[in-house]
Amino acid sequence: MSEVRDVTAAAGKLTDAEFLEVVRAVAAGRPGLGVLLAAVDVGAAIPAAADVGAIPAEDPVTAEVVPPIEPGMPAPDYSSGGIAAPDYTSEGVPTFDSVRDRIEGRSATAIGSSELAHESVSGKSLDERWEAREKAGKAKLEEIRRSLGKQ
């Protein structure tokens, strides 16, 4: 337990860049730490704390403020019950289109996240291990079937 404390104390004395290099060196070559290695790469791209509050050399771009279409017209008040909120009926029930859009959005998010997970380094190594396990299982099953057939 004291070894862990010694390591964490030493790591606490490192600068951010030095710490990222240590983590990168530890995670390199370990497929199970692929996510950590990716996080280190993302962390290295984030500017240091000294640079976060820095004022840019050039003036920031300002956006044009667009006046409302009808000046003086208040925004609709959906809470009073007089006007139905978008995607809801006057009774407060979601419309079919809004429900379908939400379901399609959630489905697309789920599909996209699973595709991204399989494309990552750790996802690929997991797929390779799964395929190796399947192959070994089929080979063992064939061996068992051959041994039963020879009796």
PAMARBA-148848 format. One line per 3 residues: number of its first residue (from 1); their letters; for each residue x, y, z of C-alpha. Coordinates in Angstrom, 3 decimals. Layout:
N
NUM	A	X/Y/Z; ...
// end
This chain:
151
1	MSE	0.000/0.000/0.000; 2.859/2.389/0.773; 4.275/1.742/-2.726
4	VRD	1.079/3.099/-4.256; 1.300/6.176/-2.044; 4.925/6.705/-3.068
7	VTA	4.017/6.475/-6.748; 1.070/8.846/-6.401; 3.184/11.315/-4.427
10	AAG	5.862/11.244/-7.117; 3.255/11.596/-9.870; 1.745/14.580/-8.078
13	KLT	5.047/16.430/-8.363; 5.163/16.065/-12.176; 3.997/18.722/-14.606
16	DAE	0.981/17.879/-16.741; 3.136/17.184/-19.795; 5.470/14.903/-17.817
19	FLE	2.526/13.058/-16.278; 0.954/12.487/-19.708; 4.253/11.067/-20.965
22	VVR	4.411/8.660/-17.988; 0.826/7.488/-18.587; 1.514/7.123/-22.323
25	AVA	4.595/4.984/-21.574; 2.698/2.796/-19.101; -0.340/2.301/-21.379
28	AGR	1.675/1.616/-24.553; 1.541/-2.023/-25.578; -1.381/-2.878/-23.304
31	PGL	-4.534/-3.451/-25.381; -6.761/-3.216/-22.319; -5.565/0.343/-21.705
34	GVL	-6.341/1.589/-25.223; -9.054/3.886/-23.893; -6.592/5.408/-21.411
37	LAA	-4.076/5.940/-24.201; -6.738/7.679/-26.294; -7.618/9.894/-23.317
40	VDV	-3.948/10.823/-22.929; -3.844/11.871/-26.567; -6.941/14.020/-26.049
43	GAA	-5.498/15.464/-22.843; -2.279/16.381/-24.615; -4.280/18.403/-27.144
46	IPA	-5.927/20.529/-24.424; -3.943/23.688/-23.643; -2.212/23.979/-20.294
49	AAD	-3.939/25.871/-17.477; -1.703/28.895/-18.066; -3.009/29.174/-21.640
52	VGA	-6.710/28.764/-20.826; -7.412/32.357/-19.776; -5.109/33.916/-22.346
55	IPA	-6.513/36.740/-24.455; -6.243/36.096/-28.197; -3.932/38.375/-30.163
58	EDP	-6.623/39.407/-32.646; -10.040/40.824/-31.817; -12.780/38.201/-31.491
61	VTA	-15.356/38.023/-34.246; -18.644/39.581/-33.208; -21.999/38.250/-34.330
64	EVV	-24.763/40.330/-35.778; -27.757/40.730/-33.482; -30.911/40.043/-35.456
67	PPI	-34.034/41.854/-34.244; -37.267/39.888/-33.796; -39.483/39.582/-36.850
70	EPG	-42.211/41.701/-35.271; -40.769/44.163/-32.746; -42.799/44.455/-29.578
73	MPA	-44.433/41.069/-30.031; -43.921/38.923/-26.890; -42.698/35.361/-27.161
76	PDY	-45.492/32.786/-26.966; -46.262/31.542/-23.455; -46.645/27.767/-23.639
79	SSG	-47.190/27.364/-19.902; -50.604/29.049/-19.866; -52.227/26.273/-21.876
82	GIA	-53.609/28.590/-24.537; -50.964/27.728/-27.119; -49.710/24.194/-27.630
85	APD	-45.956/23.787/-27.374; -44.283/22.584/-30.552; -44.502/18.809/-30.933
88	YTS	-47.339/18.594/-28.378; -51.107/18.679/-28.772; -53.208/21.220/-26.915
91	EGV	-53.838/18.522/-24.274; -50.080/18.197/-23.693; -49.663/14.854/-25.456
94	PTF	-46.571/14.481/-27.675; -47.322/14.195/-31.380; -46.528/11.022/-33.308
97	DSV	-43.871/12.844/-35.345; -42.044/14.079/-32.248; -42.067/10.617/-30.655
100	RDR	-40.842/9.013/-33.880; -38.048/11.605/-34.195; -36.929/10.991/-30.612
103	IEG	-36.901/7.212/-31.130; -34.972/7.550/-34.410; -32.481/9.876/-32.717
106	RSA	-31.890/7.475/-29.841; -31.559/4.544/-32.233; -29.034/6.420/-34.376
109	TAI	-27.057/7.376/-31.280; -26.968/3.760/-30.089; -25.888/2.453/-33.486
112	GSS	-23.239/5.150/-33.836; -21.805/4.564/-30.383; -21.526/0.810/-30.975
115	ELA	-19.799/1.419/-34.320; -17.348/3.808/-32.681; -16.684/1.334/-29.884
118	HES	-15.815/-1.409/-32.383; -13.524/0.918/-34.354; -11.416/1.862/-31.314
121	VSG	-8.180/0.048/-30.514; -9.626/-1.639/-27.449; -12.784/-2.561/-29.388
124	KSL	-10.745/-4.201/-32.139; -8.663/-6.166/-29.631; -11.877/-7.266/-27.908
127	DER	-13.261/-8.464/-31.260; -10.036/-10.348/-31.977; -10.146/-12.033/-28.574
130	WEA	-13.807/-12.953/-29.133; -12.979/-14.511/-32.509; -10.051/-16.446/-31.006
133	REK	-12.307/-17.739/-28.214; -14.978/-18.772/-30.741; -12.370/-20.598/-32.825
136	AGK	-10.955/-22.377/-29.765; -14.481/-23.333/-28.651; -15.320/-24.817/-32.062
139	AKL	-12.042/-26.733/-32.098; -12.724/-28.143/-28.625; -16.265/-29.118/-29.652
142	EEI	-14.919/-30.960/-32.703; -12.362/-32.732/-30.506; -15.116/-33.841/-28.118
145	RRS	-17.280/-35.059/-30.997; -14.352/-37.044/-32.473; -13.580/-38.629/-29.113
148	LGK	-17.230/-39.631/-28.635; -17.409/-41.092/-32.105; -14.316/-43.297/-31.552
151	Q	-15.668/-45.069/-28.459
// end
